[in-house]
């Protein structure tokens, strides 16, 4: 199992957009994203500033159906 990287919410949103998600709405400090070809794949990303805790990042990636290794590839990190 890969170690979950430490990311800011802005970076995670970029990863999700590259993976085919699109922003459907923003309510307060939370951004709601939906996959363009599979509307059942939805997730919400908090934008509170600073880094996201690893447990939260892991949960968001799991909910979006993206593996840790795929997220690293989309981010451009090894």
Phi and psi restraints in degrees (range 20) as a CNS / XPLOR table:
assign (resid 1 and name C) (resid 2 and name N)
       (resid 2 and name CA) (resid 2 and name C) 1.0 -77.7 20.0 2
assign (resid 2 and name N) (resid 2 and name CA)
       (resid 2 and name C) (resid 3 and name N) 1.0 150.6 20.0 2
assign (resid 2 and name C) (resid 3 and name N)
       (resid 3 and name CA) (resid 3 and name C) 1.0 -78.3 20.0 2
assign (resid 3 and name N) (resid 3 and name CA)
       (resid 3 and name C) (resid 4 and name N) 1.0 133.2 20.0 2
assign (resid 3 and name C) (resid 4 and name N)
       (resid 4 and name CA) (resid 4 and name C) 1.0 -70.2 20.0 2
assign (resid 4 and name N) (resid 4 and name CA)
       (resid 4 and name C) (resid 5 and name N) 1.0 128.1 20.0 2
assign (resid 4 and name C) (resid 5 and name N)
       (resid 5 and name CA) (resid 5 and name C) 1.0 -71.1 20.0 2
assign (resid 5 and name N) (resid 5 and name CA)
       (resid 5 and name C) (resid 6 and name N) 1.0 163.9 20.0 2
assign (resid 5 and name C) (resid 6 and name N)
       (resid 6 and name CA) (resid 6 and name C) 1.0 -95.8 20.0 2
assign (resid 6 and name N) (resid 6 and name CA)
       (resid 6 and name C) (resid 7 and name N) 1.0 120.6 20.0 2
assign (resid 6 and name C) (resid 7 and name N)
       (resid 7 and name CA) (resid 7 and name C) 1.0 -132.0 20.0 2
assign (resid 7 and name N) (resid 7 and name CA)
       (resid 7 and name C) (resid 8 and name N) 1.0 156.0 20.0 2
assign (resid 7 and name C) (resid 8 and name N)
       (resid 8 and name CA) (resid 8 and name C) 1.0 -88.1 20.0 2
assign (resid 8 and name N) (resid 8 and name CA)
       (resid 8 and name C) (resid 9 and name N) 1.0 160.0 20.0 2
assign (resid 8 and name C) (resid 9 and name N)
       (resid 9 and name CA) (resid 9 and name C) 1.0 -60.1 20.0 2
assign (resid 9 and name N) (resid 9 and name CA)
       (resid 9 and name C) (resid 10 and name N) 1.0 -36.0 20.0 2
assign (resid 9 and name C) (resid 10 and name N)
       (resid 10 and name CA) (resid 10 and name C) 1.0 -60.0 20.0 2
assign (resid 10 and name N) (resid 10 and name CA)
       (resid 10 and name C) (resid 11 and name N) 1.0 -42.1 20.0 2
assign (resid 10 and name C) (resid 11 and name N)
       (resid 11 and name CA) (resid 11 and name C) 1.0 -67.4 20.0 2
assign (resid 11 and name N) (resid 11 and name CA)
       (resid 11 and name C) (resid 12 and name N) 1.0 -39.8 20.0 2
assign (resid 11 and name C) (resid 12 and name N)
       (resid 12 and name CA) (resid 12 and name C) 1.0 -64.7 20.0 2
assign (resid 12 and name N) (resid 12 and name CA)
       (resid 12 and name C) (resid 13 and name N) 1.0 -40.4 20.0 2
assign (resid 12 and name C) (resid 13 and name N)
       (resid 13 and name CA) (resid 13 and name C) 1.0 -62.9 20.0 2
assign (resid 13 and name N) (resid 13 and name CA)
       (resid 13 and name C) (resid 14 and name N) 1.0 -39.2 20.0 2
assign (resid 13 and name C) (resid 14 and name N)
       (resid 14 and name CA) (resid 14 and name C) 1.0 -61.5 20.0 2
assign (resid 14 and name N) (resid 14 and name CA)
       (resid 14 and name C) (resid 15 and name N) 1.0 -41.9 20.0 2
assign (resid 14 and name C) (resid 15 and name N)
       (resid 15 and name CA) (resid 15 and name C) 1.0 -61.6 20.0 2
assign (resid 15 and name N) (resid 15 and name CA)
       (resid 15 and name C) (resid 16 and name N) 1.0 -45.8 20.0 2
assign (resid 15 and name C) (resid 16 and name N)
       (resid 16 and name CA) (resid 16 and name C) 1.0 -65.0 20.0 2
assign (resid 16 and name N) (resid 16 and name CA)
       (resid 16 and name C) (resid 17 and name N) 1.0 -38.5 20.0 2
assign (resid 16 and name C) (resid 17 and name N)
       (resid 17 and name CA) (resid 17 and name C) 1.0 -64.5 20.0 2
assign (resid 17 and name N) (resid 17 and name CA)
       (resid 17 and name C) (resid 18 and name N) 1.0 -40.3 20.0 2
assign (resid 17 and name C) (resid 18 and name N)
       (resid 18 and name CA) (resid 18 and name C) 1.0 -67.0 20.0 2
assign (resid 18 and name N) (resid 18 and name CA)
       (resid 18 and name C) (resid 19 and name N) 1.0 -26.7 20.0 2
assign (resid 18 and name C) (resid 19 and name N)
       (resid 19 and name CA) (resid 19 and name C) 1.0 -83.8 20.0 2
assign (resid 19 and name N) (resid 19 and name CA)
       (resid 19 and name C) (resid 20 and name N) 1.0 2.6 20.0 2
assign (resid 19 and name C) (resid 20 and name N)
       (resid 20 and name CA) (resid 20 and name C) 1.0 103.3 20.0 2
assign (resid 20 and name N) (resid 20 and name CA)
       (resid 20 and name C) (resid 21 and name N) 1.0 8.0 20.0 2
assign (resid 20 and name C) (resid 21 and name N)
       (resid 21 and name CA) (resid 21 and name C) 1.0 -86.1 20.0 2
assign (resid 21 and name N) (resid 21 and name CA)
       (resid 21 and name C) (resid 22 and name N) 1.0 158.5 20.0 2
assign (resid 21 and name C) (resid 22 and name N)
       (resid 22 and name CA) (resid 22 and name C) 1.0 -135.8 20.0 2
assign (resid 22 and name N) (resid 22 and name CA)
       (resid 22 and name C) (resid 23 and name N) 1.0 149.1 20.0 2
assign (resid 22 and name C) (resid 23 and name N)
       (resid 23 and name CA) (resid 23 and name C) 1.0 -75.3 20.0 2
assign (resid 23 and name N) (resid 23 and name CA)
       (resid 23 and name C) (resid 24 and name N) 1.0 124.9 20.0 2
assign (resid 23 and name C) (resid 24 and name N)
       (resid 24 and name CA) (resid 24 and name C) 1.0 -102.7 20.0 2
assign (resid 24 and name N) (resid 24 and name CA)
       (resid 24 and name C) (resid 25 and name N) 1.0 -26.2 20.0 2
assign (resid 24 and name C) (resid 25 and name N)
       (resid 25 and name CA) (resid 25 and name C) 1.0 -170.3 20.0 2
assign (resid 25 and name N) (resid 25 and name CA)
       (resid 25 and name C) (resid 26 and name N) 1.0 163.7 20.0 2
assign (resid 25 and name C) (resid 26 and name N)
       (resid 26 and name CA) (resid 26 and name C) 1.0 -133.3 20.0 2
assign (resid 26 and name N) (resid 26 and name CA)
       (resid 26 and name C) (resid 27 and name N) 1.0 124.9 20.0 2
assign (resid 26 and name C) (resid 27 and name N)
       (resid 27 and name CA) (resid 27 and name C) 1.0 -119.6 20.0 2
assign (resid 27 and name N) (resid 27 and name CA)
       (resid 27 and name C) (resid 28 and name N) 1.0 111.7 20.0 2
assign (resid 27 and name C) (resid 28 and name N)
       (resid 28 and name CA) (resid 28 and name C) 1.0 62.8 20.0 2
assign (resid 28 and name N) (resid 28 and name CA)
       (resid 28 and name C) (resid 29 and name N) 1.0 -122.8 20.0 2
assign (resid 28 and name C) (resid 29 and name N)
       (resid 29 and name CA) (resid 29 and name C) 1.0 -102.9 20.0 2
assign (resid 29 and name N) (resid 29 and name CA)
       (resid 29 and name C) (resid 30 and name N) 1.0 20.0 20.0 2
assign (resid 29 and name C) (resid 30 and name N)
       (resid 30 and name CA) (resid 30 and name C) 1.0 -120.2 20.0 2
assign (resid 30 and name N) (resid 30 and name CA)
       (resid 30 and name C) (resid 31 and name N) 1.0 133.1 20.0 2
assign (resid 30 and name C) (resid 31 and name N)
       (resid 31 and name CA) (resid 31 and name C) 1.0 -106.0 20.0 2
assign (resid 31 and name N) (resid 31 and name CA)
       (resid 31 and name C) (resid 32 and name N) 1.0 128.6 20.0 2
assign (resid 31 and name C) (resid 32 and name N)
       (resid 32 and name CA) (resid 32 and name C) 1.0 -101.4 20.0 2
assign (resid 32 and name N) (resid 32 and name CA)
       (resid 32 and name C) (resid 33 and name N) 1.0 127.3 20.0 2
assign (resid 32 and name C) (resid 33 and name N)
       (resid 33 and name CA) (resid 33 and name C) 1.0 -121.8 20.0 2
assign (resid 33 and name N) (resid 33 and name CA)
       (resid 33 and name C) (resid 34 and name N) 1.0 150.1 20.0 2
assign (resid 33 and name C) (resid 34 and name N)
       (resid 34 and name CA) (resid 34 and name C) 1.0 -137.0 20.0 2
assign (resid 34 and name N) (resid 34 and name CA)
       (resid 34 and name C) (resid 35 and name N) 1.0 142.1 20.0 2
assign (resid 34 and name C) (resid 35 and name N)
       (resid 35 and name CA) (resid 35 and name C) 1.0 -72.3 20.0 2
assign (resid 35 and name N) (resid 35 and name CA)
       (resid 35 and name C) (resid 36 and name N) 1.0 139.5 20.0 2
assign (resid 35 and name C) (resid 36 and name N)
       (resid 36 and name CA) (resid 36 and name C) 1.0 -67.8 20.0 2
assign (resid 36 and name N) (resid 36 and name CA)
       (resid 36 and name C) (resid 37 and name N) 1.0 -31.5 20.0 2
assign (resid 36 and name C) (resid 37 and name N)
       (resid 37 and name CA) (resid 37 and name C) 1.0 -104.7 20.0 2
assign (resid 37 and name N) (resid 37 and name CA)
       (resid 37 and name C) (resid 38 and name N) 1.0 -15.2 20.0 2
assign (resid 37 and name C) (resid 38 and name N)
       (resid 38 and name CA) (resid 38 and name C) 1.0 -132.7 20.0 2
assign (resid 38 and name N) (resid 38 and name CA)
       (resid 38 and name C) (resid 39 and name N) 1.0 90.4 20.0 2
assign (resid 38 and name C) (resid 39 and name N)
       (resid 39 and name CA) (resid 39 and name C) 1.0 -63.0 20.0 2
assign (resid 39 and name N) (resid 39 and name CA)
       (resid 39 and name C) (resid 40 and name N) 1.0 -12.4 20.0 2
assign (resid 39 and name C) (resid 40 and name N)
       (resid 40 and name CA) (resid 40 and name C) 1.0 -73.2 20.0 2
assign (resid 40 and name N) (resid 40 and name CA)
       (resid 40 and name C) (resid 41 and name N) 1.0 -20.4 20.0 2
assign (resid 40 and name C) (resid 41 and name N)
       (resid 41 and name CA) (resid 41 and name C) 1.0 -88.5 20.0 2
assign (resid 41 and name N) (resid 41 and name CA)
       (resid 41 and name C) (resid 42 and name N) 1.0 96.4 20.0 2
assign (resid 41 and name C) (resid 42 and name N)
       (resid 42 and name CA) (resid 42 and name C) 1.0 -127.0 20.0 2
assign (resid 42 and name N) (resid 42 and name CA)
       (resid 42 and name C) (resid 43 and name N) 1.0 152.7 20.0 2
assign (resid 42 and name C) (resid 43 and name N)
       (resid 43 and name CA) (resid 43 and name C) 1.0 -155.2 20.0 2
assign (resid 43 and name N) (resid 43 and name CA)
       (resid 43 and name C) (resid 44 and name N) 1.0 163.9 20.0 2
assign (resid 43 and name C) (resid 44 and name N)
       (resid 44 and name CA) (resid 44 and name C) 1.0 -125.6 20.0 2
assign (resid 44 and name N) (resid 44 and name CA)
       (resid 44 and name C) (resid 45 and name N) 1.0 136.2 20.0 2
assign (resid 44 and name C) (resid 45 and name N)
       (resid 45 and name CA) (resid 45 and name C) 1.0 -120.5 20.0 2
assign (resid 45 and name N) (resid 45 and name CA)
       (resid 45 and name C) (resid 46 and name N) 1.0 121.9 20.0 2
assign (resid 45 and name C) (resid 46 and name N)
       (resid 46 and name CA) (resid 46 and name C) 1.0 -75.9 20.0 2
assign (resid 46 and name N) (resid 46 and name CA)
       (resid 46 and name C) (resid 47 and name N) 1.0 142.1 20.0 2
assign (resid 46 and name C) (resid 47 and name N)
       (resid 47 and name CA) (resid 47 and name C) 1.0 -119.8 20.0 2
assign (resid 47 and name N) (resid 47 and name CA)
       (resid 47 and name C) (resid 48 and name N) 1.0 77.9 20.0 2
assign (resid 47 and name C) (resid 48 and name N)
       (resid 48 and name CA) (resid 48 and name C) 1.0 -103.6 20.0 2
assign (resid 48 and name N) (resid 48 and name CA)
       (resid 48 and name C) (resid 49 and name N) 1.0 3.3 20.0 2
assign (resid 48 and name C) (resid 49 and name N)
       (resid 49 and name CA) (resid 49 and name C) 1.0 85.7 20.0 2
assign (resid 49 and name N) (resid 49 and name CA)
       (resid 49 and name C) (resid 50 and name N) 1.0 154.3 20.0 2
assign (resid 49 and name C) (resid 50 and name N)
       (resid 50 and name CA) (resid 50 and name C) 1.0 78.4 20.0 2
assign (resid 50 and name N) (resid 50 and name CA)
       (resid 50 and name C) (resid 51 and name N) 1.0 -169.6 20.0 2
assign (resid 50 and name C) (resid 51 and name N)
       (resid 51 and name CA) (resid 51 and name C) 1.0 -90.5 20.0 2
assign (resid 51 and name N) (resid 51 and name CA)
       (resid 51 and name C) (resid 52 and name N) 1.0 149.1 20.0 2
assign (resid 51 and name C) (resid 52 and name N)
       (resid 52 and name CA) (resid 52 and name C) 1.0 -80.7 20.0 2
assign (resid 52 and name N) (resid 52 and name CA)
       (resid 52 and name C) (resid 53 and name N) 1.0 140.3 20.0 2
assign (resid 52 and name C) (resid 53 and name N)
       (resid 53 and name CA) (resid 53 and name C) 1.0 -62.1 20.0 2
assign (resid 53 and name N) (resid 53 and name CA)
       (resid 53 and name C) (resid 54 and name N) 1.0 147.9 20.0 2
assign (resid 53 and name C) (resid 54 and name N)
       (resid 54 and name CA) (resid 54 and name C) 1.0 -59.6 20.0 2
assign (resid 54 and name N) (resid 54 and name CA)
       (resid 54 and name C) (resid 55 and name N) 1.0 -38.4 20.0 2
assign (resid 54 and name C) (resid 55 and name N)
       (resid 55 and name CA) (resid 55 and name C) 1.0 -63.8 20.0 2
assign (resid 55 and name N) (resid 55 and name CA)
       (resid 55 and name C) (resid 56 and name N) 1.0 -36.9 20.0 2
assign (resid 55 and name C) (resid 56 and name N)
       (resid 56 and name CA) (resid 56 and name C) 1.0 -72.4 20.0 2
assign (resid 56 and name N) (resid 56 and name CA)
       (resid 56 and name C) (resid 57 and name N) 1.0 -42.7 20.0 2
assign (resid 56 and name C) (resid 57 and name N)
       (resid 57 and name CA) (resid 57 and name C) 1.0 -60.7 20.0 2
assign (resid 57 and name N) (resid 57 and name CA)
       (resid 57 and name C) (resid 58 and name N) 1.0 -43.3 20.0 2
assign (resid 57 and name C) (resid 58 and name N)
       (resid 58 and name CA) (resid 58 and name C) 1.0 -61.7 20.0 2
assign (resid 58 and name N) (resid 58 and name CA)
       (resid 58 and name C) (resid 59 and name N) 1.0 -42.5 20.0 2
assign (resid 58 and name C) (resid 59 and name N)
       (resid 59 and name CA) (resid 59 and name C) 1.0 -65.9 20.0 2
assign (resid 59 and name N) (resid 59 and name CA)
       (resid 59 and name C) (resid 60 and name N) 1.0 -40.0 20.0 2
assign (resid 59 and name C) (resid 60 and name N)
       (resid 60 and name CA) (resid 60 and name C) 1.0 -66.4 20.0 2
assign (resid 60 and name N) (resid 60 and name CA)
       (resid 60 and name C) (resid 61 and name N) 1.0 -43.8 20.0 2
assign (resid 60 and name C) (resid 61 and name N)
       (resid 61 and name CA) (resid 61 and name C) 1.0 -62.8 20.0 2
assign (resid 61 and name N) (resid 61 and name CA)
       (resid 61 and name C) (resid 62 and name N) 1.0 -41.3 20.0 2
assign (resid 61 and name C) (resid 62 and name N)
       (resid 62 and name CA) (resid 62 and name C) 1.0 -63.6 20.0 2
assign (resid 62 and name N) (resid 62 and name CA)
       (resid 62 and name C) (resid 63 and name N) 1.0 -43.9 20.0 2
assign (resid 62 and name C) (resid 63 and name N)
       (resid 63 and name CA) (resid 63 and name C) 1.0 -63.3 20.0 2
assign (resid 63 and name N) (resid 63 and name CA)
       (resid 63 and name C) (resid 64 and name N) 1.0 -35.1 20.0 2
assign (resid 63 and name C) (resid 64 and name N)
       (resid 64 and name CA) (resid 64 and name C) 1.0 -81.4 20.0 2
assign (resid 64 and name N) (resid 64 and name CA)
       (resid 64 and name C) (resid 65 and name N) 1.0 -12.1 20.0 2
assign (resid 64 and name C) (resid 65 and name N)
       (resid 65 and name CA) (resid 65 and name C) 1.0 77.8 20.0 2
assign (resid 65 and name N) (resid 65 and name CA)
       (resid 65 and name C) (resid 66 and name N) 1.0 31.4 20.0 2
assign (resid 65 and name C) (resid 66 and name N)
       (resid 66 and name CA) (resid 66 and name C) 1.0 -116.7 20.0 2
assign (resid 66 and name N) (resid 66 and name CA)
       (resid 66 and name C) (resid 67 and name N) 1.0 131.1 20.0 2
assign (resid 66 and name C) (resid 67 and name N)
       (resid 67 and name CA) (resid 67 and name C) 1.0 -78.3 20.0 2
assign (resid 67 and name N) (resid 67 and name CA)
       (resid 67 and name C) (resid 68 and name N) 1.0 162.7 20.0 2
assign (resid 67 and name C) (resid 68 and name N)
       (resid 68 and name CA) (resid 68 and name C) 1.0 -63.8 20.0 2
assign (resid 68 and name N) (resid 68 and name CA)
       (resid 68 and name C) (resid 69 and name N) 1.0 -41.7 20.0 2
assign (resid 68 and name C) (resid 69 and name N)
       (resid 69 and name CA) (resid 69 and name C) 1.0 -65.7 20.0 2
assign (resid 69 and name N) (resid 69 and name CA)
       (resid 69 and name C) (resid 70 and name N) 1.0 -36.8 20.0 2
assign (resid 69 and name C) (resid 70 and name N)
       (resid 70 and name CA) (resid 70 and name C) 1.0 -67.4 20.0 2
assign (resid 70 and name N) (resid 70 and name CA)
       (resid 70 and name C) (resid 71 and name N) 1.0 -38.1 20.0 2
assign (resid 70 and name C) (resid 71 and name N)
       (resid 71 and name CA) (resid 71 and name C) 1.0 -65.1 20.0 2
assign (resid 71 and name N) (resid 71 and name CA)
       (resid 71 and name C) (resid 72 and name N) 1.0 -38.5 20.0 2
assign (resid 71 and name C) (resid 72 and name N)
       (resid 72 and name CA) (resid 72 and name C) 1.0 -64.4 20.0 2
assign (resid 72 and name N) (resid 72 and name CA)
       (resid 72 and name C) (resid 73 and name N) 1.0 -40.4 20.0 2
assign (resid 72 and name C) (resid 73 and name N)
       (resid 73 and name CA) (resid 73 and name C) 1.0 -64.4 20.0 2
assign (resid 73 and name N) (resid 73 and name CA)
       (resid 73 and name C) (resid 74 and name N) 1.0 -44.0 20.0 2
assign (resid 73 and name C) (resid 74 and name N)
       (resid 74 and name CA) (resid 74 and name C) 1.0 -66.3 20.0 2
assign (resid 74 and name N) (resid 74 and name CA)
       (resid 74 and name C) (resid 75 and name N) 1.0 -30.8 20.0 2
assign (resid 74 and name C) (resid 75 and name N)
       (resid 75 and name CA) (resid 75 and name C) 1.0 -79.2 20.0 2
assign (resid 75 and name N) (resid 75 and name CA)
       (resid 75 and name C) (resid 76 and name N) 1.0 -21.2 20.0 2
assign (resid 75 and name C) (resid 76 and name N)
       (resid 76 and name CA) (resid 76 and name C) 1.0 90.6 20.0 2
assign (resid 76 and name N) (resid 76 and name CA)
       (resid 76 and name C) (resid 77 and name N) 1.0 15.2 20.0 2
assign (resid 76 and name C) (resid 77 and name N)
       (resid 77 and name CA) (resid 77 and name C) 1.0 -104.5 20.0 2
assign (resid 77 and name N) (resid 77 and name CA)
       (resid 77 and name C) (resid 78 and name N) 1.0 156.1 20.0 2
